[in-house]
Amino acid sequence: MTIEILVPDLPESVADATVATWHKKPGDVVARDEVIVDIETDKVVLEVPAPDEGILEAIIEEEGATVLSKQLIAKIKPGAVAGEPTTDTTDATEASPDKRHKASLTEESNDALSPAVRRLLAEHGLQASDVNGSGVGGRITREDIEAHLAAAKAAPKSPETAVAEAPVQSRSQKRVPMTRLRKRVAERLLEAKNSTAMLTTFNEVNMKPIMDLRKQYKDQFEERHDTRLGFMSFYVKAVTEALKRFPEVNASIDGDEIVYHNYFDISMAVSTPRGLVTPVLKDCDTLGFADIEKGIKELAIKGRDGKLTVDELTGGNFTITNGGVFGSLMSTPIINPPQAAILGMHKIQDRPMAVNGKVEILPMMYLALSYDHRLIDGRESVGFLVTIKELLEDPARLLLDV
């Protein structure tokens, strides 16, 4: 009897998927619940485990193939003992105990790798055994791979090798297929540009009051709530309050109708190894500063490790993107359809400002609000952005609701 490996049930909004990475090859022994293949959708990476132990008999769909829900992609011959050698018996016998131990550790380490790490290894033609892991239990992280590549690039070469390789390196190029997520992001950005009357308005905010508040209470906050007090919780709180005052910004267009949302789910633009994703922090009006900080941290970690679920990526009435973490001073963010607006936060930089007739050096940050002019007029957009500015420059108003 053969065990069939099928594509998992895909979310309703996902028509098909792509076979991303096979972690086993035909003839390999697989253990029960061991991940044997990653299936990549437009939103998440699905890990497909083996339903029972056995030998991978055949791979029906190779890497890069487009597959549908419940489609047959591989077959497993049941009955093999976990850990049974799959190579020639003579080779296994002649292998030293140290080599066999190292191989078992390597296989065990491979099983624990995140999808993002496995993709990086595949893209650069590396094996897990080539990279020294610095994570828990010796697990490999993205930083370990980057350090390994940097070390290999910086390794000294003989003059003959350098001369021979110089022309190739200066004129070489590499073609890598776009991931499904990257293609989907490109489609949605183009859709936003073509289907919305997008306009961007700017303002700037003095961040000194918030910086002083964080400096005064950050240690007590972290000691009590076991999480750091960052800027994002202030941004989310200010945005939530502004959305309450300007319901048009919290709305969306559905055909010829305007849908006003009476809840406040805010999307956070997060850069991951697979591309840009926008996980959603839900019911922000009911969350305190500590809950917001913990929620954002959890979503960021899941995004980095490719563990976000479809539910965590679905919905959202408004998006916050913080290009300031990469050093961006000003930008014009693109709306995330079907939302009506997106707020761009930027780098905090000291600038000379006129205060009461005198020049002072203050930590300033530019705000950029891109909005759909079909739904939001100039009065609402400017009023919304000014409200955020006022709340950030006087954070006590967030607590007093004034």
Secondary structure as the mmCIF struct_conf table of DSSP 4:
data_model
#
loop_
_struct_conf.conf_type_id
_struct_conf.id
_struct_conf.beg_label_comp_id
_struct_conf.beg_label_asym_id
_struct_conf.beg_label_seq_id
_struct_conf.end_label_comp_id
_struct_conf.end_label_asym_id
_struct_conf.end_label_seq_id
STRN STRN1 ILE A 3 LEU A 6
HELX_LH_PP_P HELX_LH_PP_P1 VAL A 7 PRO A 11
TURN_TY1_P TURN_TY1_P1 GLU A 12 SER A 13
STRN STRN2 ALA A 17 TRP A 22
BEND BEND1 HIS A 23 LYS A 24
TURN_TY1_P TURN_TY1_P2 PRO A 26 GLY A 27
STRN STRN3 VAL A 29 VAL A 30
TURN_TY1_P TURN_TY1_P3 ARG A 32 ASP A 33
STRN STRN4 VAL A 35 GLU A 40
BEND BEND2 ASP A 42 LYS A 43
STRN STRN5 VAL A 45 PRO A 49
BEND BEND3 PRO A 51 ASP A 52
STRN STRN6 GLY A 54 ILE A 59
BEND BEND4 ILE A 60 GLU A 61
TURN_TY1_P TURN_TY1_P4 GLU A 63 GLY A 64
STRN STRN7 THR A 66 VAL A 67
TURN_TY1_P TURN_TY1_P5 SER A 69 LYS A 70
STRN STRN8 LEU A 72 PRO A 78
TURN_TY1_P TURN_TY1_P6 GLY A 79 GLY A 79
HELX_LH_PP_P HELX_LH_PP_P2 ALA A 80 VAL A 81
TURN_TY1_P TURN_TY1_P7 ALA A 82 GLY A 83
BEND BEND5 THR A 87 THR A 87
HELX_RH_AL_P HELX_RH_AL_P1 THR A 89 GLU A 94
BEND BEND6 ALA A 95 ALA A 95
HELX_RH_AL_P HELX_RH_AL_P2 PRO A 97 ASP A 111
TURN_TY1_P TURN_TY1_P8 ALA A 112 ALA A 112
HELX_RH_AL_P HELX_RH_AL_P3 PRO A 115 GLU A 123
TURN_TY1_P TURN_TY1_P9 HIS A 124 GLY A 125
HELX_RH_3T_P HELX_RH_3T_P1 ALA A 128 ASP A 130
BEND BEND7 VAL A 131 VAL A 131
BEND BEND8 GLY A 135 GLY A 135
HELX_RH_3T_P HELX_RH_3T_P2 VAL A 136 GLY A 138
HELX_RH_AL_P HELX_RH_AL_P4 ARG A 142 ALA A 154
BEND BEND9 ALA A 155 ALA A 155
HELX_RH_AL_P HELX_RH_AL_P5 PRO A 159 ARG A 171
HELX_LH_PP_P HELX_LH_PP_P3 PRO A 177 THR A 179
HELX_RH_AL_P HELX_RH_AL_P6 ARG A 180 SER A 195
BEND BEND10 THR A 196 THR A 196
STRN STRN9 MET A 198 ASN A 206
HELX_RH_AL_P HELX_RH_AL_P7 LYS A 208 HIS A 225
BEND BEND11 ASP A 226 THR A 227
BEND BEND12 PHE A 231 PHE A 231
HELX_RH_AL_P HELX_RH_AL_P8 MET A 232 ARG A 245
TURN_TY1_P TURN_TY1_P10 PRO A 247 ASN A 250
STRN STRN10 ALA A 251 ASP A 254
TURN_TY1_P TURN_TY1_P11 GLY A 255 ASP A 256
STRN STRN11 GLU A 257 TYR A 260
BEND BEND13 ASN A 262 TYR A 263
STRN STRN12 ILE A 266 MET A 268
STRN STRN13 VAL A 270 THR A 272
TURN_TY1_P TURN_TY1_P12 PRO A 273 ARG A 274
STRN STRN14 GLY A 275 VAL A 277
STRN STRN15 VAL A 280 LEU A 281
HELX_RH_3T_P HELX_RH_3T_P3 CYS A 284 THR A 286
HELX_RH_AL_P HELX_RH_AL_P9 PHE A 289 ASP A 305
TURN_TY1_P TURN_TY1_P13 GLY A 306 GLY A 306
TURN_TY1_P TURN_TY1_P14 VAL A 310 VAL A 310
HELX_RH_3T_P HELX_RH_3T_P4 ASP A 311 LEU A 313
BEND BEND14 THR A 314 THR A 314
BEND BEND15 ASN A 317 ASN A 317
STRN STRN16 PHE A 318 ASN A 322
HELX_RH_3T_P HELX_RH_3T_P5 GLY A 323 PHE A 326
TURN_TY1_P TURN_TY1_P15 GLY A 327 GLY A 327
BEND BEND16 LEU A 329 LEU A 329
HELX_LH_PP_P HELX_LH_PP_P4 PRO A 333 ILE A 335
TURN_TY1_P TURN_TY1_P16 PRO A 337 PRO A 338
STRN STRN17 GLN A 339 GLN A 339
BEND BEND17 ALA A 340 ALA A 340
STRN STRN18 ALA A 341 MET A 345
STRN STRN19 GLN A 349 VAL A 355
TURN_TY1_P TURN_TY1_P17 ASN A 356 GLY A 357
STRN STRN20 LYS A 358 ASP A 372
TURN_TY1_P TURN_TY1_P18 HIS A 373 LEU A 375
HELX_RH_AL_P HELX_RH_AL_P10 GLY A 378 GLU A 393
BEND BEND18 ASP A 394 ASP A 394
TURN_TY1_P TURN_TY1_P19 PRO A 395 PRO A 395
HELX_RH_AL_P HELX_RH_AL_P11 ALA A 396 LEU A 400
TURN_TY1_P TURN_TY1_P20 ASP A 401 ASP A 401
#
